[in-house]
Amino acid sequence: MSLLLPIPLNPDLTPRESQAAPDRLIAGNPQFKTWPLDTSRDGNVRTGLWQATPGTTKSIKGDAFEFCHILEGVVKITEDNGEAHTFRAGDSFVMKPGFVGTWETIETVKKIYVFVE
């Protein structure tokens, strides 16, 4: 087993499809697809691809740390303090533990994620 994981941008596996939880939905009807690519032995680190259609949801990281690299689309993330950030294809960012805000998908977005709990 290799300890190097290439991340395919169009993986050959069926994504898990989901919707925003009712308590997190703010606007629209965003639909999500997740391609989980790897999970650490203890389950605390997950890597994969995620896609969302337009809509706005509440984002709460709790104790988790998430690195994101936007492959396609546009999102606007607004922290609860009102500070807004727009990210487009090619941009990367980290949401640190304790982050609370809104995630607005303006144009269907696809991202690489690394999620650490």
Secondary structure by P-SEA (a helix, b strand, c coil): cccbbbbbccccbbbbbbccccccccccbbbbbbbcccccccccbbbbbbbbccbbbbbbbccbbbbbbbcbbbbbbbccccbbbbbcccbbbbbcccbbbbbbbccbbbbbbbbcc
